[in-house]
Amino acid sequence: MQLTEQQLRFFKTFGYLALRGLFRDEVDALNDAFREVWTANGGGLDGAADDLNERLTVVVPFIDQHPFLCSLLDDPRVLGIGSSICGEDFNYMTSDGNVYSGDTPWHSDTSWGAKLPIKTAFYLDPLNAASGSLRVIPGSHHKGGRFWRMLGAVDYYRTPLDERGSLPEKTWGLSGAEVPSVALETEPGDVLVFNHEIKHASFGGGTRRRMFTINMQARQPDDDLEPVRKSVANLSRHEMERAYGDVMLQTASPERMRHLEQRLANDGHLAALSAKVRAERQQAAGG
């Protein structure tokens, strides 16, 4: 599968795509795999012992922990998205699994200087504007432009802590839910693709909104690998030893390795960084 020229023009201009029903036939398998990974990481999705009470709301890496989810990187639909936007030699960055609760403020994702990073998001629950669907501000991904700079004033995670409480009311006199945007309603099996720099948020949602992502980027030139190293270093937050999980590597075909090898070749600093993070957390917990 390759994206059409029309889809690529839309993505380049507006920064997102909604691929309806792309994995509709695999919803049951996706649900089962999501539950297995979530449970294996200490979460539950039913009853009073819900994972949210234990503060488990994200798992990184996610698809790397399950053979079926790893195989999505071999699927022509996912390969088509990555190769159409990022090039045939695209890098798989990482993945995260999420159970969202409540609102998510307006923000852009961190790209660490990577070339053309995109997020491919698989939604497992029906969502609309009133129940927490993803909202995007079309065109807000054009980094460095006037529109992008103006919207930076309401980017929650790139704003100093003492100024976050009044966004975006301070700037425009609007609540987050009132900011002009497109609400991308989803059904299980839908896939949303968006540029990391696009401003996105969600409002009005309840608990147990399940979603997992596959993050991809254009391959970095071999003479400019510092962005790759910085991006890999960020995985130390999750105490990862390598750029990818064991199952991802153990089940990788030569074709899949094409999308893993650049980050693997530049993850030698990750184990030490993760050990430092682990020690700091243990010290904080003990002190």
N, C-alpha and C positions, 0 to 999 in steps of 0.2 A: 504494500500500500504506500502510495506517495500522496502528499497533499496536493491539491490542485493549485494552479496559478492564482485563481481567485482567492482561495483560502490563504495562500502565502501573502498576497497583497493586503488582505484584511489584517492578518497577523502583524505584518510590518507596520501598517498604518495605526491600528488601534491597540495592538499589544496582547491580544487574547484570541482564542478560538473555543467554541463549544462544539464538541463532537458528540452528538446525541446518539445514545444507544450503541456506542462503539463496542462495549463489552457486555451487552445485555445478556447474551447467551451464557456468559461465564459468571453471572452474579452469584449463584449458589456457591461455586468454587471460591470466588473471591471472599464471600462472607465467611466460609469455613476457614480459609487460610488466615484471614484477619483475626478471627477469634483465637486460633491456635497460637499465633505470634503474641497477641495481646496477653493471653493467659500465661504463656511461657515467661513473660516479663513481669508477672505478678499482678496483673489486672484481671478484673472480672467484668462482665457486661450485663449481668442480671442481678435483680433483687437488691436486698439491703446492703450486701457486701460489695457494692459497686466500686469500680476502680477509682472513680472521681473522689470518693471519700478517702482514698489512699493517695490522692494527688497524682496518680499516674494519668497523664493526659497526652504524652507523646513518647514514642519509641523510635530511637535512631541507633543503627540503621534498621529499616523495617523489612523491605522485601528481601534483604540479604539473609534473613533468618528462616526462609521457607522455600523449598524447592520449586513449588508451583509459582510463587511470586517472583523468584529469581528468573524463571523461564519467560516472564513477561519481557525481559530484555532480549529474548530471542524471537519474540512475536513480530510478524511483519507489520502489524499496526503500530506498535511502539517504535520499532525500527524506522518505519516510514515517517513518523512524527519527528524523531530525532534527526534523521538524515535530511529530510526536506528543509528543516529550519536551521540546523546546526552543521550540516555536512555529513557525508557518509562515514567519516572517521570521528564522529562526535565522542565526547567523554561522558560516561555515566558518572555523575557526581556522588550522590547519595540518595537516600530515601528516608521518609519519616511517616509514621503512622500516628493518627490523631483521633482523639475523642474530644470534640469541642463542647464547651458549655458556656452559655452567655454570649456576650458581645466580643468582637475582636476589632480594635480601633484601626483607623486608616494608617497604612504603612507600606513601605516597599521592603522586599527581602534583600538580604546582604549578598552581594555578588563577588566580593573580594577581588574586584578587578578582572574577573573571568570574562572571557569572550562569549557574548550572547548566551547567558544562562537562562534556561527555561524550566518551568515547573509543569509537570504533567500530573494532574490530580484526578484520582479515581474516587467517585462519590458512591457511597453504599446506602444512603438514606434519601428519601424524597425531601427536597428543601425548596422553599420559595422565599420571597423577600421578607415575609413576616416570621419565618421560622429558621433564619440563619443562613440563607444561601450566600454564596460568594458575591460580593459587589466589586466592580472595578470602575475606575475612571478612565475611559478610553483615551488613548494617546498620551497618557501620563508617564509612559515608559521611555520617552525620547530624552534620554539623559543629557543634561546640560542646556537644554532649550529653555526659553522663557517660561513656558507653561510648567515644565518640570521644576524650575526654581521656585515658582510661585506656590506650587503644591507642597514643596518642602516644608512650608510653614505649618503644615498639619500632619507631618509624618511622625507618628507617636514615638517610635523606637529610635528615631534620629534627633529627637528633641530632648534638651536637658531635663532631668527628672523633675526639677522644681517648676517646670513650665508645662508639663504634660496634662495636668488636671483641667486646663481650660481649652483644650483643643477639641474640635475646631471652633468652638463658640467665640473664643477671643479673636480669631481671624475674620470670621464671616458672620458671626451671630447665629450659627446653625448648629444643631446637634449632629453627631456623626451620621445618624440615620437619614438626616435631611440633605446631606451633601449630594449634589447632582451626580448620578452614577447609573450604571446598568446592573441590575440584579440578575444573576445567571441562575435561574431555577434549574434544578437537576432532578433526575430520577436515577435509581440504582442502575449502574452500568454506563452512565454518562461519563465522559472524560473532558475536563477543562484544561486547556493549555494556556499558560500566560508567561510573559516576560517577567523576570524577577523584579525589574524596576517599576512595574506598573503599580499604581496605588490601589490597594485592595483592602477589604474589610468585610465584616458581617455583623448583622444586628438582629435582635429579636429571637435568637435561637434558644432552644431548650438544651437539655443534656443529651449525651450519647449521639452526637452527630459525628458519624464515622467517615473518615477520609484518609487515604494514603497517597503519597506522591512519589514520583520518579523524577529526579532532577538531572538535567542534562546540560551540556554546554559545548560550544565549538571547541575543537582541539586547539590548545595553546601552541604558538610557534615554539620550536625547540630552543630558540635563543632568547626566550622571554618566559621562563618557567616560574618566576616568583609568584605570580597570581595563583598558580596551581598549588604551590607549597603553602601559601597563606590559607587557601581554601581548605586544604587537607588539615592544616594546623587547627582550624576551627572545630574539627571533629574531636579534639581533646576534651571539649565540654561534655562529651558523651563517653569519655574514657575508652575510646577505641584504640586498639593496638595497631591495626592496619587500616588502609583506606576503605576496605570492604570486609564484610563478614565472611566467616569460614564457609558457609553453605554456598554463597555466591561464587567463591573461588573454586570450591571442590566440584561444582556442577558446571563450570564454565567451559564452553566449547571454544575452539580457536577464534571463531567469529565474535563471540562475546568478549573474549580477551582483548580484541581490538579496541573495545570501548572502555577497558579497564587499565590497560598497560601504562598509560602516561601518568595517571595518579598513583598507581602502584610503584612506579619508578621514582616517585617523589614523595614517598611517605616515611622515609627513614627517620625523620624527627618526631613522628607522631607518638610512638610508644613512650618516649621520655616526657613529652608534654603531658600525656595522659597520666603518667605516674605522678607528676607534680600536682596535677589537679586532684587526683585521688588522695594524695597525702594531705593536701590543704583541706579537703572536705572532711577527712578523718580527724584532723586536728581541730577543725571547727566544731565537729560533733562531740569531740571529747572535752572541749574547753568551754 
